Amino acid sequence: MIAMTKYQIKAPAVPNVPWQDKPEGKILGGPLWRYNENPIIDRNPIPGVARIFNSAVMPYGDAFIGVFRGEQTNGIPYIYLGRSKDAIHWEFDQQKIPFVDENGEPFMPVYAYDPRLVKVEDTYYIIWCQDFFGAAIGMAKTQDFKSFVRVENPFLPFNRNAVLFPRKINGNFVMMSRPSDSGHTPFGDIFISESPDMKYWGCHRHVMSRGNEWWESLKIGGGAAPIETSEGWLLFYHGVAGTCNGYVYSIGGAILDIDNPSKVKYRCENWLLTPEQWYEERGFVPNVCFPCATLHDPESGKIAVYYGAADSYVGLAFGHVDEIIDYIKNNSRVNDTDTEIGRR
């Protein structure tokens, strides 16, 4: 039975989505609230891995599966597979995901970080940032989480924060990315690209520029895979501010047109979550809330947001689809370039 929510999430039901009720009597800075037992993944989770953060999860059968950025004790990041019955307590494979090429030969990236995990039709796609003679996007596919086959790199360097939409749009795969340069500089808008076959990418369109508000004035980038709703594609992304004490990463929200997601319908001028807790403010890279995935249930409207905290931990936050979308709409401030189709 579908709950009477104001906005409908268009996705399979996840009745066991992790959840904790909103704390009563507490002033929140936005429509999300934190799990009170954060961080859900602590340091040194498996031998040889110092930290897990910036990771993606999704339902799998009656449980959950995820791809996790594991920072090894030599400082090099790779991707590890994890499984959980409740999406909070995780067990990890001891070895890195063994990627192979299309001929079945080992084909491991030099490094791999900030993975996303998205299912399109009957295939699961892992998207990450890697070395391709510069920071670029790597991809692999699987149907059973036993064999992981690399696919062609979609873009030239430099590019980060690639996120695949969970279904084809107008017959094509659609992926969001953030072209950049070789460093962490004030350069980076969100674009989308299309592909008929997950090999050749084109029809590039601009989606959003960095914002006028301080919290996203330096750069922005894609976060979790967009959620299809009756109001449009609900997007959680990250915005970065430059301060006298370094960068601050916050979680922002926007709603994109359902048929042409290069058009932004609403874009919240306020952050949805910003570093406030010790595990977000203190760590290998302080002051970071970096969204990478959501679990969402259309019957209840519940949304669980997974985010990296201070490049050291995994945090979990909750919200309801009605409150999140209303908050974005009621506090929307779009730029002129947001509402264009992004073609020049």
Phi and psi in degrees as a GROMACS rama.xvg file:
@    title "Ramachandran Plot"
@    xaxis  label "Phi"
@    yaxis  label "Psi"
@TYPE xy
-80.5363  130.545  ILE-2
-68.6133  155.082  ALA-3
-82.7089  75.0254  MET-4
-93.7922  151.622  THR-5
-67.397  -40.7618  LYS-6
-116.242  139.788  TYR-7
-99.4278  130.355  GLN-8
-84.8532  130.441  ILE-9
-104.186  87.7243  LYS-10
-163.409  162.511  ALA-11
-61.0317  150.27  PRO-12
-66.2237  141.776  ALA-13
-130.553  77.5894  VAL-14
-63.7929  -22.5004  PRO-15
-98.7043  25.0295  ASN-16
-56.3217  134.327  VAL-17
-61.9392  146.202  PRO-18
-159.045  147.003  TRP-19
-144.796  130.265  GLN-20
-62.8032  153.395  ASP-21
-60.8668  133.865  LYS-22
-65.2455  134.625  PRO-23
-82.4654  142.7  GLU-24
72.9816  13.3105  GLY-25
-112.773  131.498  LYS-26
-76.0047  125.047  ILE-27
-107.057  145.815  LEU-28
-79.0842  -7.31788  GLY-29
-167.21  -164.835  GLY-30
-85.4747  1.56114  PRO-31
-107.819  148.107  LEU-32
-132.819  152.244  TRP-33
-86.8708  148.674  ARG-34
-65.4149  129.749  TYR-35
-76.9819  -1.29367  ASN-36
-112.045  19.5851  GLU-37
-58.6396  151.57  ASN-38
-78.5716  148.668  PRO-39
-83.1797  -17.6002  ILE-40
-128.092  122.19  ILE-41
-97.4256  -176.786  ASP-42
-71.4086  158.614  ARG-43
50.8939  56.1261  ASN-44
-72.7442  -30.2085  PRO-45
-142.719  161.112  ILE-46
-57.5152  133.123  PRO-47
84.9531  -2.87758  GLY-48
-119.682  119.44  VAL-49
-82.5709  -35.658  ALA-50
-149.15  144.456  ARG-51
-120.917  131.186  ILE-52
-162.569  177.786  PHE-53
43.6251  65.6504  ASN-54
-130.694  163.645  SER-55
-127.346  142.099  ALA-56
-133.442  162.978  VAL-57
-162.061  163.674  MET-58
-66.2404  147.647  PRO-59
-152.316  108.689  TYR-60
65.7377  -133.279  GLY-61
-98.6131  14.8306  ASP-62
-132.466  -149.091  ALA-63
-141.915  153.007  PHE-64
-136.773  157.263  ILE-65
-155.648  160.997  GLY-66
-116.394  131.6  VAL-67
-127.326  134.947  PHE-68
-76.1959  111.221  ARG-69
-106.761  113.758  GLY-70
-84.0315  110.615  GLU-71
-69.4031  165.809  GLN-72
-70.8712  -8.1202  THR-73
-96.034  4.94487  ASN-74
89.9834  -6.86532  GLY-75
-90.3657  128.691  ILE-76
-87.9349  141.788  PRO-77
-138.556  177.52  TYR-78
-108.131  132.007  ILE-79
-120.343  150.14  TYR-80
-94.6366  139.752  LEU-81
-134.616  154.348  GLY-82
-134.043  150.474  ARG-83
-153.372  147.538  SER-84
-86.8077  -25.6088  LYS-85
-124.487  3.61658  ASP-86
66.8246  16.2402  ALA-87
-123.57  -46.2728  ILE-88
-100.346  120.004  HIS-89
-116.916  144.918  TRP-90
-116.626  134.491  GLU-91
-114.65  144.496  PHE-92
-63.8521  143.554  ASP-93
-74.7706  -23.1767  GLN-94
-109.045  155.644  GLN-95
-61.3133  154.118  LYS-96
-59.6334  126.6  ILE-97
-86.9966  85.0024  PRO-98
-69.641  143.688  PHE-99
-130.199  163.1  VAL-100
-85.6005  -175.164  ASP-101
-68.6883  -13.8573  GLU-102
-95.6337  3.27706  ASN-103
84.9906  7.23304  GLY-104
-86.0143  144.876  GLU-105
-53.9262  134.597  PRO-106
-148.274  77.7707  PHE-107
-91.1892  139.732  MET-108
-69.5122  157.369  PRO-109
-61.2032  -41.1645  VAL-110
-153.663  164.485  TYR-111
-153.947  133.069  ALA-112
-149.218  165.612  TYR-113
52.5652  56.4854  ASP-114
-74.1016  151.64  PRO-115
-120.061  155.441  ARG-116
-133.673  121.032  LEU-117
-138.523  137.269  VAL-118
-101.239  126.631  LYS-119
-123.67  118.14  VAL-120
57.6216  -118.843  GLU-121
-105.532  15.3125  ASP-122
-125.171  140.057  THR-123
-98.1021  132.729  TYR-124
-116.341  132.776  TYR-125
-106.566  128.202  ILE-126
-123.526  135.579  ILE-127
-148.621  174.772  TRP-128
-100.675  138.593  CYS-129
-149.783  178.069  GLN-130
-87.5811  123.08  ASP-131
-135.273  61.6964  PHE-132
56.6476  44.1464  PHE-133
132.918  161.007  GLY-134
-62.9133  126.224  ALA-135
-151.617  -178.274  ALA-136
-98.6058  130.908  ILE-137
-111.732  154.261  GLY-138
-144.897  152.535  MET-139
-149.325  163.341  ALA-140
-131.591  153.863  LYS-141
-154.187  154.828  THR-142
-120.18  -9.12488  GLN-143
-136.533  -0.0321741  ASP-144
57.873  28.9273  PHE-145
-119.289  -39.1821  LYS-146
-113.273  128.366  SER-147
-123.984  105.523  PHE-148
-103.189  122.725  VAL-149
-66.2745  143.897  ARG-150
-115.336  170.91  VAL-151
-59.0486  141.587  GLU-152
-62.1709  126.847  ASN-153
-73.1133  -31.1068  PRO-154
-134.564  159.369  PHE-155
-73.3955  157.991  LEU-156
-69.1029  149.864  PRO-157
-108.588  137.266  PHE-158
-157.668  144.613  ASN-159
-143.288  175.676  ARG-160
55.3006  49.5832  ASN-161
-82.665  135.932  ALA-162
-138.793  125.412  VAL-163
-89.4745  137.882  LEU-164
-71.4903  147.822  PHE-165
-79.0843  1.24479  PRO-166
-151.782  161.955  ARG-167
-69.1091  148.031  LYS-168
-120.926  122.691  ILE-169
53.933  37.2318  ASN-170
84.9978  -0.970984  GLY-171
-120.303  150.134  ASN-172
-64.9589  144.762  PHE-173
-131.141  131.483  VAL-174
-132.024  138.478  MET-175
-95.4335  142.815  MET-176
-151.661  172.099  SER-177
-130.22  88.7163  ARG-178
-56.1637  143.583  PRO-179
-150.104  -163.717  SER-180
-117.815  -161.481  ASP-181
-79.7429  -3.95877  SER-182
-137.043  -179.201  GLY-183
-87.5249  80.6359  HIS-184
-117.039  168.949  THR-185
-70.8596  63.0465  PRO-186
-143.771  121.452  PHE-187
153.648  102.125  GLY-188
-109.795  165.838  ASP-189
-94.1748  132.394  ILE-190
-124.522  162.626  PHE-191
-124.176  154.339  ILE-192
-137.995  156.874  SER-193
-120.692  152.656  GLU-194
-147.04  136.925  SER-195
-81.3306  -16.792  PRO-196
-141.99  8.72782  ASP-197
65.4198  20.2281  MET-198
-125.537  -47.2569  LYS-199
-107.956  123.622  TYR-200
-115.82  138.846  TRP-201
-161.959  -156.23  GLY-202
49.6558  46.7565  CYS-203
-69.7436  135.025  HIS-204
-136.601  142.382  ARG-205
-78.3595  138.041  HIS-206
-108.132  -60.9655  VAL-207
-142.955  144.796  MET-208
-97.8545  165.436  SER-209
-56.6655  152.548  ARG-210
-88.0773  170.309  GLY-211
-81.5031  -23.2214  ASN-212
-73.0671  146.8  GLU-213
-59.0937  -35.2084  TRP-214
-68.6997  -18.4527  TRP-215
-130.383  29.2686  GLU-216
-83.8655  -16.5438  SER-217
-88.189  -51.7258  LEU-218
-167.263  165.877  LYS-219
-134.44  167.519  ILE-220
-164.694  156.177  GLY-221
-62.8856  155.796  GLY-222
-124.717  -107.727  GLY-223
-76.6831  158.294  ALA-224
-58.4956  134.967  ALA-225
-57.468  144.968  PRO-226
-101.536  125.343  ILE-227
-77.2862  124.716  GLU-228
-132.624  171.159  THR-229
-68.2253  -14.2212  SER-230
-97.4308  -12.5999  GLU-231
135.832  -172.392  GLY-232
-79.0413  117.094  TRP-233
-84.1058  120.246  LEU-234
-117.141  125.263  LEU-235
-99.5302  123.666  PHE-236
-132.751  174.292  TYR-237
-111.52  143.976  HIS-238
-122.9  145.206  GLY-239
-122.49  133.977  VAL-240
-111.866  143.571  ALA-241
-98.9016  124.256  GLY-242
-123.106  174.264  THR-243
-68.8793  -9.20503  CYS-244
-116.619  23.2149  ASN-245
105.118  -170.264  GLY-246
-82.0509  151.64  TYR-247
-128.147  122.646  VAL-248
-102.707  124.327  TYR-249
-123.564  164.746  SER-250
-99.1698  126.524  ILE-251
-113.467  173.197  GLY-252
-139.637  144.276  GLY-253
-149.019  163.842  ALA-254
-126.907  123.177  ILE-255
-103.388  153.895  LEU-256
-59.4592  136.938  ASP-257
-69.0978  -33.0858  ILE-258
-97.3841  -24.27  ASP-259
-136.785  81.3532  ASN-260
-69.7656  2.99532  PRO-261
-75.0108  -14.1554  SER-262
-93.696  129.223  LYS-263
-96.6675  120.397  VAL-264
-82.1185  -45.566  LYS-265
-141.427  145.748  TYR-266
-145.259  118.171  ARG-267
-71.4163  128.056  CYS-268
-76.8988  -14.8571  GLU-269
-102.382  150.294  ASN-270
-69.413  154.862  TRP-271
-91.5405  -29.2746  LEU-272
-155.359  134.993  LEU-273
-135.956  156.331  THR-274
-57.8297  123.803  PRO-275
-139.662  -31.1332  GLU-276
-91.8662  162.189  GLN-277
-57.9241  -38.61  TRP-278
-75.2037  -10.8995  TYR-279
-96.9561  -30.6758  GLU-280
-91.6142  -23.1959  GLU-281
-122.989  130.039  ARG-282
167.247  -165.818  GLY-283
-60.6204  -40.3999  PHE-284
-126.542  104.571  VAL-285
-71.0773  158.978  PRO-286
63.5616  56.6014  ASN-287
-132.986  126.451  VAL-288
-123.019  112.931  CYS-289
-127.473  100.315  PHE-290
-73.6951  138.565  PRO-291
-131.017  -20.8623  CYS-292
-163.041  160.155  ALA-293
-134.969  153.219  THR-294
-114.813  134.224  LEU-295
-145.062  142.578  HIS-296
-121.003  116.297  ASP-297
-67.1423  -26.6791  PRO-298
-72.5998  -34.1659  GLU-299
-104.928  -18.9442  SER-300
79.6711  8.27242  GLY-301
-76.8989  139.633  LYS-302
-130.273  127.411  ILE-303
-109.754  126.199  ALA-304
-107.586  125.466  VAL-305
-100.381  131.146  TYR-306
-142.933  149.13  TYR-307
-79.2409  140.068  GLY-308
-121.487  117.177  ALA-309
54.6838  30.1923  ALA-310
50.4985  33.4995  ASP-311
-141.357  -24.88  SER-312
-140.183  169.214  TYR-313
-112.236  125.744  VAL-314
-109.737  161.328  GLY-315
-133.066  132.351  LEU-316
-131.613  159.472  ALA-317
-127.545  156.562  PHE-318
-167.578  166.113  GLY-319
-108.909  139.534  HIS-320
-55.7712  -39.4866  VAL-321
-63.9431  -46.3208  ASP-322
-67.8067  -38.0986  GLU-323
-66.7039  -49.4615  ILE-324
-65.6797  -42.5975  ILE-325
-61.283  -40.1234  ASP-326
-63.7199  -42.7487  TYR-327
-63.5389  -45.2018  ILE-328
-66.8532  -41.8217  LYS-329
-72.4735  -18.2183  ASN-330
-120.793  31.2795  ASN-331
-80.7575  140.06  SER-332
-148.575  98.5108  ARG-333
-94.2172  147.29  VAL-334
-84.0788  162.687  ASN-335
-59.0475  -39.1617  ASP-336
-73.6952  -16.1258  THR-337
-67.6333  -36.0544  ASP-338
-90.8864  -2.8141  THR-339
-75.4371  169.121  GLU-340
-80.3436  -5.15812  ILE-341
78.9649  23.9267  GLY-342
-117.582  129.103  ARG-343
